[in-house]
Amino acid sequence: QLQASGGGLVQAGGSLRLSCAVTGSIRKIDNMAWYRQAPGKQRELVALITTSGASNYRDSVKGRFTISRDNAKNTIYLETNSLNAEDTAVYYCNADVVDSRGRRQIYWGKGTEVTVSS
């Protein structure tokens, strides 16, 4: 239902662009978000974007990460810049959707791994 891509190995200070597309039969997508989970830590919200494009970020990524969405493609993006070792994690996308049967559901992608080397 959610397919994330774009992760990889990058040097500190580098950039990656993550993408996540909602597939399948759905009626509506509301908020979409990126989460991440570092080894041994809890999953945390990185950035969220509403249908109108309003966004918010966790403090540690403000000014470095940018979330955006293409409603026509049911896709969100996370532009990550000035990456550091603390950004190393598996990044998951999340979507609040109304499916083809009218049920509200939360979809999670499988995750894409980001590794920042110092």
N, C-alpha and C positions, 0 to 999 in steps of 0.2 A: 504493500500500500504506500509505503514511503521508501524512496531510494535515495540514499545520500552518497555523495562522491566528492572527490577533490582533496582528500587527505594525503599525507605523505611525510617524508623526511625533509626537513628544511633547517638551514643554519639559523642561529640566533640573529635577529634583525630582519629576517626574510619575511615572505608573504605567501599566503595560500588563499585560494578562493574555493569555498565549499558550496556545493549545490545540493538541493533536496527537492525532489518532485513527488507530488501526490498522484498516484495512479489508481485506476479503477473507477467504478461508477459511484459518484458522489453528487449530492445536491448543492452543497455549500461548504466553503472553508472559512472559518473565522480566524482566530489568532493562530499564528505559527511561530515557532521558536526554535532556538538552538540551545541545547544543554551540552554539558561535558562531564566526563568522569575520569579523574586521574587515578592512577594505581593507588589502592588503599584509601581512597577518599570517596565521599558521597557524591552523587550526581548533583550538579549545580546548574542553575539557569545562567546562560551567557547573554542572550539577547532575545527579545520578543518583538513581534511586529503585528499590528492589527490590520484589518482589511483596508482601512483608509491610509495605511502607511505610517501611522504613529509607531514609534519604537522606544524601547528602553533597554539599558544595558547594565550589567553588573559593573561596579566601580572599577575593577581591575582591568577592564578592557575598553573603558570609555576613551575615545580619541584614537584608538588603535583598530577596533573592529567596527564594521558597518554591516548591518542587516538590511536586506532589501527583498522585495517580492515581485514576481510577475504573475498577476492574477490570471492572465490569459493562458499561461502555461502551468498554473497551479504549482509554482516553483518558488522556493526561497533561496537566498544566497547569504553567505557570510564571508565578507572580505576581511581577511585577517592580516594585519601589518605589524611591523616591529615585534615579531614574535620572540618570546623568551622561553626559557626552560619551564617556567610555571604554566605555560599554555599547553604543555604536553598532556594529551588526554585523548580519550575516544569521544568524538563529537557526535551527538545524536540530534536528529531533527524531530519535531513534534508538531502535530497539527490537530486543531479542534475542528471536527468536521460533522456535517449531517450527511449520513450515508443515503443510498438509494431507497432505503425503506423508511427514511425519515428519522432514524435514530441518531442521537448525538453520541459521538465516540471520539476518543483520543487515540490518534495514530502515532506510533513511534517507529522511526527508522532503525535499521540495524546498527548504524554507527559507522563512522569513518575515522581512522586513527591519524592523529597529528603528533609527530615527534619532532621536537625542536632540539637540535644539538648545539652545544656551546663551543 
